[in-house]
Amino acid sequence: MRCVAAISIAAWSIVMAATGVAHGDDPQKTESEKAPTTGQAAGVHNAHSPGNGGFSDSLVFDNGRRAVPPPDPEKLSFSIRGEYQLRYRAASDLSLSPPLSARSETKLGQNHYLYHWLRITPRLQYRDNLALVAQIDVPRGMIAGDTTRNVDQVRDSWSKPNWIEVHPRQLYLEYTSPIGLFRVGQQTSHWGMGMLANDGDHPSIFGDYQRGALVERILYAVPPLGKGTPLLVAVGGDLVFEDNTADLLGDDIVDHPRPSDLAFQGVGAVTYRAPSWELGVYGVYRHQTRENEPTASFRGFTEKLEVGVVDVTAKMFHSLPSGSAYIYGQMEAAMIFGSSSYLRGAYRNDIRPLDTVTPEKVQSYGAVARIGVVREAREGKTRWGDFVAELEWGYASGDANPNDGITKRFTMDPNHNVGLILFDQVLAWKTARAATIAQDPNIVNRPPPGLDFLPSRGGVFGATYLNPRVIVRPRPWVDLRGGVVIAQSTADFVDPYHAGALGDFSNYDGGNSRRHDLGVELDLGFLTRIAFRQGTTIELGAEGGAFFPGHAFDNARGRTLANQYLANMKLGVLY
């Protein structure tokens, strides 16, 4: 179940569903979503403006964020938006396979912790055609609480508190010319439903967003049929700064730091937006290399990844006969293809580190579709959705044979949240423990290539799921939320470490990999928003879930994984 390309592509693509070119802005959009008017193409999620009527994404999900003020057409203007978020998480013990060097370490070790981030987004605007935009998370990190044990191979392992991390996110210049929009600098990347490319700045019904895809990008976007027309074409070139696969500066992971990655991308997209539906297609070509340093026992070598992706996304809505309710839908489907030597003998015990092998072929597929209904409520000039019911289905191809030379595992971006526990907690830490065990110095002198791609980091991989969700809003400032996740693996549930190092095609706990039932999860939550006249909004809420594991998690003795529980307390200040 080699995962390099699926995780590699997961946060790459272009931020180009820039529908503001033709239709204006949604005041509910965030800075990363906002598509400036008069030909400015920035954005993401093609939301419709609520105005005084009609469908709006904010009827379905109100993120509580303030809109960026419109630019002054005559002079220089400045605005700053952002948020401070504080989380307290508590979770039940999670059983994991013990490392060979620490047989007693059969648990994750983290039952509760306190985490926070401050996101600042200033914008300097000159008239309506030139802007300088920045975004930074400072501080960000774990403040206090239990630390994890023996999952150090994954980034953000929470193996020690560090509450003052600094994460620069954006710094770019945007110019709207008579021939189209130009944007240069470090930018976030988001496309469609965020299944593959996700900027880490889109709140979801359950769970929190993290990091996101960051690129040094040169972008050009233009409506070829003229201003105000529904067709948009965009092209761009990227040097990847940081995403789920590449890190331009390298990653210092405990005893085995990861070398820096040099990843270039060519991207292109076409979007078309009609009054009640949208369609977008983009393509990406990525070339990535990494130089592994020589050691006392092994010489250095170059890892290489060349993949392409084709992604299609669509969105629609339709008013129901009552006139006060809407049906809406959205989908995204992607295919990844290419080759990689990042996994050169990574999990195969019949290939030595110095052997020359044929690069892995990459063939993976994923899709997400969502359909829902929202009922509109009114009180004076205030409009909100007082009842929302939606059903999401997702599919990510799996890889039952890590040794056949073909990578089939597809991993969605971790910021595309599905529930709270199964993907974000259980599978995230089980894959992290497997990767950490595989680089144990008691097993190998030098970790094999590709181990850093094994952890899912919370992304959906090798699974299909149904996720019905409901939101009830008795008042516009309070959400009552509920959801169910039902999931199965799409291939035999094989741990690549067991298959390669031990020659045992078993699951992450040494059990039967032919059991596909991942289990059922129940989630509940509430969130209140208290808005002040000065423009600040305070969020207070909580969410929790119970996960009942299926037989795919049975261990070698046939014992089922214990039920898992998680609670997340939320405090936020949006300004």
N, C-alpha and C positions, 0 to 999 in steps of 0.2 A: 504494500500500500504506500508507494512512494508519493510524496506530496509536493515536490518542489514547484512544479508549474502552477498547480492550483493555488497554493499560497502566494506564489510569486505574483500572479496576475491580480490577486484579490484586491489590491488598492491602487491600481495603476491609472485607470482610464481618465478620459478628458472631462473637464467640467464645462459642458457645452450645450445644455438644453436651454439655451438663453432665450427664453420666450419673451422677455421684456422688449426685445427688438420689435415685436409686432403688437404686443398686447398690454404693456404697462405692468405695474408691480403689485404684488400682494403685500399689504402692510404687515402681515404676520411673518414674513420671511426673515431669516437671520441674515447676517452679513454674508455668510458663505452661500446662501441661497439667493440673495437679492439680485435680480436681473435689471440693471439700470435701464432707464428709458432712452429714447432717441438714439437707438442703434447700439447701446452698450450691451455686450453679451458677457455675462458673468456666470451665470448661474446654475442651477441645479433644478431639481424637483419642479416641474412646470405647474405651479399652483395657480389657481384662478382667483382674481381679486374679489373679495366679498362685496365691496361697494354697498349699495342699498338693497341688494337682492341677488339671487342666483347662488350657484354652488360655489363653495370655497373649501380648500383643504382645512382651513381653521375651524370649520364646523365639525370636522372629524377629529382633529387633534389640535388643541390649543397649546402652543409651546410657551405662552406667556411673555414672549420677548418683544421688546420695543423695536419699531421700525427705524431704519436709518432716515434721518430727515432729508427732504428733497434738497438738491443743491441750489444755491443762489445763482441765478443766471448772470449776475453782474459782478460778483466779487468772490473772494476767498472765504471758505467756511470750514469749520472743524466740528467733528462730533466724535464721541467715544461711547461705545457700548461694551457690554461684557456681563460677567456673572461670577459669583462665588458660590461654590457648592461644597457641602460637607455631608459625608456619609458615615453611618455606623452600620457595619455588617456583622451578622452573627450566623453561623452555620454549624450543622452537625458534623461529627467526625466522618471523614471520607477515607475509606480503606484504599490503599495503593499497594502495588507490588513492592517488596523491600529490595533495596540494593544488595549486592553480594557482600559489600563491605559493612553493611549495617542491617543485619537481618531483623533487628527489632523495630526498624522504622517502617511500620505497616500502616501509618496514618499520614495525612497531609500535615497535621500539626497546627493548622490555623482554624480556630473556632470563632474568633471575633477580632475586628480591627477597625480603626478610625482612619478615614481617607478624605482628602480634600483637593480642590483645585480652584485657582483664580484665573479666569480668562479675560484678557483685556484686548479690545478691538478698536483702535483709533482710526479715523478716516479724515484725511485732509483733502478737501475738494476745491478746485479752482473752476468757477463757473460750472457748466454742465458737461464739460468734455475732458477734464483732466483730474485724476484722483491718485493719491498715494494712500495705500491701505496696508495696515499692519495687524498682526495678531500674535499674542504670546500667552502661554500658560506659565505663570510665575506667582507664587510657588505652586507646586503640584507634588503629590506623593502620599505615602503612608505615614501618618502621624504617630500612631501607637497601636499596640495590640499584639496578638500572637503572630509569629512569623512562620513561614512555610519551611518544610524540611525536604531536602533532596529533590528539588524541582528546579535547580539553578540553571538548567540549560535554556529555560524560557526567559525571554525579556519580561520585565515587570514580574519577577517571581515572588516579591514581597518577603524575601529571605531576611531582610532587615529594614527597620524604619528609615525613611529618608523623606522628610516632609518639605524640603526646600529645593526640589528638582526644578530646573528651568527648561521649558520646551518651546523654543521659537516655532511659530507655525506659518505666518505669512508676512511678506514684505514685498509688495509689487506696485508698479506704476501702470496706470490704465489710461489710455488715450482714445477718445472717440473722434475719428477723423471723418471727412466726407466720404471716404471709401471703405469704412468699416472700423471695427474696434481692434486695437492692439493692446496686449497686456504682457508685461515682462517682469519677471522676478519670482520669488518663492511663493507658491500658491498651494492651496489644498485641492484635492481632486475628488469629485463626486459625480456619479452618473445614475440616472434612473432611480431604482428602489434602493441603491446602495449595496446591492448583493456582491458586486465585484469591486467597484471603486467607491470608497466611502470616506468623507472628509472628517469623520469623528466629531461632527457638530450638529447632528440631527437627533433630538430627543425621541425616544421610543416609548411605547405604552409600558413596557417592563424593561428593567435593566438600565445601565448607564453607557455612555459613549466614552471611548478612549482614543488617544493619539490620533490616528487617521493617516491618510496618504499625503505626503509633502513632496513637491517637485519644484525644480528650477525650470520654469516654463517660459517659452515664447509662444504666444497665442495670437492668431488672427481669425476674426469671425465677421461674416458679412451676410446680409440678406440679399442674395443675387438678383431677386426680382424687384428690389427697391424697398425703401423704408416703409414699414407698416405692412409688409407682406408676410405670409405665414412660414415661408421657407428660410431656413438658416443653414449656412455651410461654415464649418470651422476646421482649421488645421493648426497643428502645434508640434513643437519639439520639446522634449524633457530630458533633463538630467535628474534622476531620482535622488532626493535628499534622504528620505526615510519612508519606508512602508513595511508591510508584513514580511517582505523578503530581503530587501536591500537596505543598507545603511552606509551612506557615503563616508561617515566618520568612523565606521567600525562599531563593534558592540563588545563592551568589556564584561564578559560573563564568567565570573568567578575564576576557576582554574584554567578555563579554556576560552580566552577572548576570541571573538570572531573578527577576521580581517575585514577591511573596508571593501565595499562593493562599488563597482563602476557600472551603472545601469543607464542606458540611453533608450529613449522611446520616440517613435513617430506616431502621431495620433491624428485621426480625422473623424469628423462626425457630420451627419446631416439630420436635421430635425424639421418636422412639419407640424404645425398646430392649427387645427380648426377650432371653431367656437366651443365644441363639446368633446373633442378628442385630440390626442397627440400621438405622434409616432417618431421614434428616433432610432438611428442606426449609427454605430461607431466601430472603427477598427483600430487596433493597436499592434505595432511591431515593437518587440523589446529585445535588446541585445545587452546581456549582463555578463560581466566577468569578475572573478575574485582570485587574487594571488594568495595561495597558501604558503606560508613560510616554511623553509626546511627546518628539521629538527636533527638531533644527534643521530637518530635512527633512520630518518626518512628524508628524501629530497623534497623540494618544493614542487608544486604543480599548479596549473591554472584551471579553474572551474569556469564553465561557460554555459550560458543559457540563451537560447534563441527560440522565442515563441511568438505566436500571433493570437489575437482574440477577435472574435466577431460577436457583438452584443446588440440585441434588439430590445427596445423598451417601448411600451405603449401605455396610454392612460385615457380613460373616458369617464363621463358622468351623464346621467339622464334624469330629468325631473319626473317624479311619479305623478299619477293623475290627481292626487290630493293637493298638489301644489306646495306642500310644506315638507316634503321628503324627497330624497334623492337616492338613486342607486349609483354606485361608482365602482370602478375596477382599475387595476393596474397589473402589469406583468413585466418581467424581464427574463430573457433567456440568453445564455452565452455558451460559446464553444471555444476551447483552448486547444491549440495544436502546435507542434514544434519538436524540439529536442533539447536535451540537457546532459551535461557531464557533471553537474553539481552532485549527483548521486552515484558517482563512479565507485561501484562496489560498496556502497554505504552500508548495506545490510546483508551482503552476501559473504558467506564464509568460504566460498570457492574462488574468490578474487582477492589477491593481495593488494595493498595500497599502491604499489609501484606498477602494477599491471596496466597495460593499455587495453581499454575496453570500448565497445561501441556505445556511443551516447544513448541515453534513454530516449525513447519516443514519448511524446506527450499527447495524450488524447483524453480530454475530460470535458464534462458537460454539467451544466447547472441551470436551474430555472426556478422562478418564484412567481406566483400569481395570487392576487388578492381581489376579493369581491365583497362589497358591503352595502349597507343602507344606513342613512343618517336622517333623523327627523329634526326639523328646524323649529326652534322656539323663539318668541319675540317678547320683548318688554320695552316699550318705548322705541328708542333707536338701537337698542342692543339686540343682536342676533347671536344665537349659539345653537349648537347641536345638543339637544337634551337626551338623545338616545342614539347610540351607535352600535351596530352589530356587524362584524366582518369575519370572513374566513380566509385564512392564508394557507396556501399549499406550497411546499418547497421540495426541490429534488437536487441532490448533489451526488454525482457518480462516485462509486467506491472502487477499491483496488484489493481484490482478494489474493493476488499473487505478487508480492514485492520483487520476485526474482525473474519475471518473464520479460524484462526489458521494456515494458510499456507502463508509463505512469498514467493511471486512470482516476486517481483521487482528485476530486474537486472540493475546494474549501471556500466557503463564502467569507466575506469580510467579517471580522469579529464585531464590528459596529452594527451589523444587521442582526439585531437582537431577536431571538426567538425564545420566549420564556426567561426564566431566571437560573435554572439549576442544571438541567441535562447537558446543554452545550456550554454554557458559561462557567459552570463549576465542575461537574463530574468529568466530562470528556476533556475539558481544558487541562485539568490537573493530571488525569491519567496519561494523556499523551506527553505532558511535560515530564512526568516521572519516568516514562519509558525512554525518552530521549536522554535524560540524565543518567539512567542506569547504563545505557549503551556507550557512554563516554567514561565510565568508571575505569580508573587506572588499573584496577585489578583484572580488567577484561582486555583493555587495549593500551598500548603505549601512546598512541596518537588517535584521537577521535576520528572516525571515518567521515568523509564528506557527507553533507546533507542532513546531519542530525538536527541542526537548528530549524529545519523545515518540518520536522515531525510534529512538534506541538501545534495544536489547533488554535490556541490562544482564545478560545471561545467561539470560533467560527463553526458553522454547520459544515460537516464533511461526511461524505460517504453515507448519507442518510436521506430519507424522505419523511416528511412530517405534515400533519394537519394541525392548524393552530386557530381554532375559533376564539374570538375575543368580543367582549362587550364593555361599553363605557356608558354609564348613566350619569347625567349632569342635572340634578334637581335645580341647581343654580349655575350661572355661567362661570363661577369661580371655584367650583368643586367638582372633582372627578371621582367616581366610584368605578373601579376597574376589575374585570375578571377574565381569565383565560385558561385554556386547556392546551397542552401539547401532547400529541400522540405520535410516536416516532418509531421507525424501523430502519435498519441498515439496508443499503442498496446493493451490498455485496457481502460475502463472508467477512465477519468482523475480526480481521487479522491484525495483530500487533506486529509491525515490521521488525522490531527488535527480536521478538520471539522467533519469527520466521527466519531471520538472517543469522543471528548470533547463536541461537539454540536449535535451529532446524525444526522448530515446532510451530505449526500453523495454528496458533491458539489466540485467544483474545488477550486483552491487557492484564488480565488476572490469571492467565494460564488455563482458562476454560475453553469450552467448545466454541470455535469460531463460526460454526454453521447455524448458531442460534441468532436470529436477526431481530428479535423483539427488544427494542431499546427501553421501552417503558412508557409511562404516562405521568404527566406533570400537571398539577393544579396551581394556579397563581391568582392572588387577590391583592388589591392595593387601593389606596386613595391618595389624592393630591389636592391641596387647596392653594389658591393664589390670592394674595392680598395686595392689591394695587394701591399706590399712593399717588397723590396729585403731582408730586415732584418727578414722577416717571419711574420710580423704583417699584419693583414687585417682589414680595417675599413668598417663597414656596415652602410649604410644610406638608410632609406626607410620609407614607410608609408602604412597603410592599413585601410580600412574603410568598413562599411557595413550598409545596410538598411534592417530592419526586418519588414515584414508586417504580423501581428499576425492573426491567424485563429480564428474561433469561440470557440475553446477550452479555450480561455482566456477571453471570455465574462464574465462580472460580474453578480451579482444577478439581475440587472435591464436590462440585455441583451446588455449592452454597451460594445463595442469592445475595447480592449486595444489599446492605441495610437501607431502609428508606432514608432519604435525604431531605433535610429541611433548611430553609434559608430565610432570613429576615433582613430587610434593608431600610434603615431610617434615613429620611431625607430632609435637609434644610438647604434652601437656596436663596440667594439674593440676586435679582436680575436688574440691571440698570442701563 
